[in-house]
Amino acid sequence: MEFTITNQAAALYKKEILLQKGESLRLYVRVGGVGSGGFSVGVMKDQPTPTSFKVEREGIVFFITEDDFWYFDGMTIDYEEDLGYFDFSNPKFDQLDHPEPKNQL
């Protein structure tokens, strides 16, 4: 499992959700996004399980449970402050809202 969340993105989550140092935020696959009815990244305060993949940034533990590894493996979450925009990217998929593996016939 490979996952990256930048310090800028982590700091914004921490600020907007009012997270304190040592708290945990679960990242999960959300189905039924705006407009297309596709997939998106959901977030919620929660505690990791023993098999969760964990990354600590800005004193916050960001974690993903095994059921969602398929979507987040290879993903980078960044925040572009100048644009006020979260950037979610994963080179495994052309589109994150309708993820299909690249090079599929």
C-alpha positions as CSV (number, residue, x, y, z in Angstrom):
1,M,0.0,0.0,0.0
2,E,1.4,3.4,-1.0
3,F,-0.5,6.6,0.0
4,T,0.6,10.2,0.3
5,I,-1.1,13.1,2.0
6,T,0.9,16.4,1.9
7,N,1.4,18.6,5.0
8,Q,-0.7,21.3,3.3
9,A,-3.7,18.9,2.9
10,A,-3.3,17.5,6.4
11,A,-3.2,21.0,7.9
12,L,-6.4,22.0,6.2
13,Y,-8.2,18.8,7.3
14,K,-6.9,19.5,10.8
15,K,-8.2,23.1,10.7
16,E,-11.5,22.5,9.1
17,I,-12.5,19.4,11.1
18,L,-11.0,20.9,14.3
19,L,-8.7,17.9,14.9
20,Q,-6.4,17.8,17.9
21,K,-2.9,16.3,17.9
22,G,-3.2,12.5,18.3
23,E,-6.7,12.3,16.8
24,S,-7.4,10.0,13.8
25,L,-9.2,10.6,10.5
26,R,-10.5,7.8,8.4
27,L,-10.4,8.2,4.6
28,Y,-12.8,6.0,2.8
29,V,-14.4,5.4,-0.6
30,R,-17.6,7.4,-0.8
31,V,-20.1,6.3,-3.4
32,G,-22.6,8.8,-4.9
33,G,-20.5,11.9,-5.4
34,V,-22.0,15.2,-6.6
35,G,-23.3,15.2,-10.2
36,S,-22.0,12.0,-11.7
37,G,-23.0,9.6,-8.9
38,G,-19.4,8.3,-8.9
39,F,-16.8,7.7,-6.3
40,S,-15.1,10.3,-4.1
41,V,-13.0,10.5,-0.9
42,G,-15.0,10.6,2.3
43,V,-13.6,11.5,5.7
44,M,-14.7,10.9,9.3
45,K,-13.2,10.9,12.8
46,D,-12.7,7.3,13.7
47,Q,-10.1,4.9,15.2
48,P,-7.9,2.7,13.0
49,T,-8.1,-1.1,13.2
50,P,-5.0,-3.2,13.6
51,T,-5.0,-3.8,9.8
52,S,-5.5,-0.2,8.8
53,F,-2.8,1.6,6.7
54,K,-1.7,4.7,8.7
55,V,0.1,7.9,7.8
56,E,0.8,10.6,10.4
57,R,0.9,14.2,9.3
58,E,0.6,17.4,11.3
59,G,0.1,15.3,14.4
60,I,-3.0,13.6,13.0
61,V,-3.2,9.9,12.0
62,F,-4.8,9.5,8.6
63,F,-5.9,5.9,8.0
64,I,-7.5,3.6,5.4
65,T,-9.2,0.3,6.1
66,E,-8.5,-2.8,4.0
67,D,-11.8,-2.6,2.1
68,D,-10.7,0.7,0.6
69,F,-7.0,-0.1,-0.2
70,W,-8.0,-0.7,-3.9
71,Y,-8.9,3.0,-4.3
72,F,-6.3,4.7,-2.2
73,D,-3.2,2.6,-3.2
74,G,-1.0,5.0,-5.1
75,M,-3.1,8.1,-4.3
76,T,-1.7,11.5,-3.4
77,I,-3.9,14.1,-1.6
78,D,-2.6,17.6,-1.9
79,Y,-4.0,21.1,-1.2
80,E,-3.3,24.0,-3.6
81,E,-3.7,27.0,-1.3
82,D,-3.5,29.6,-4.1
83,L,-6.5,27.9,-5.8
84,G,-8.3,26.8,-2.6
85,Y,-8.5,23.3,-4.1
86,F,-7.8,19.8,-2.9
87,D,-6.0,17.8,-5.6
88,F,-6.7,14.0,-5.5
89,S,-4.6,12.0,-7.9
90,N,-3.9,8.3,-8.5
91,P,-1.8,7.2,-11.5
92,K,-3.6,3.9,-11.5
93,F,-6.9,5.5,-12.7
94,D,-7.7,8.0,-15.5
95,Q,-10.7,9.3,-13.5
96,L,-11.2,8.9,-9.7
97,D,-14.9,9.4,-9.9
98,H,-15.3,6.4,-12.2
99,P,-12.1,4.4,-11.5
100,E,-11.2,1.8,-14.0
101,P,-7.6,0.5,-14.2
102,K,-5.5,2.1,-16.9
103,N,-4.5,0.0,-19.9
104,Q,-7.8,-1.9,-19.8
105,L,-9.1,-3.1,-23.1
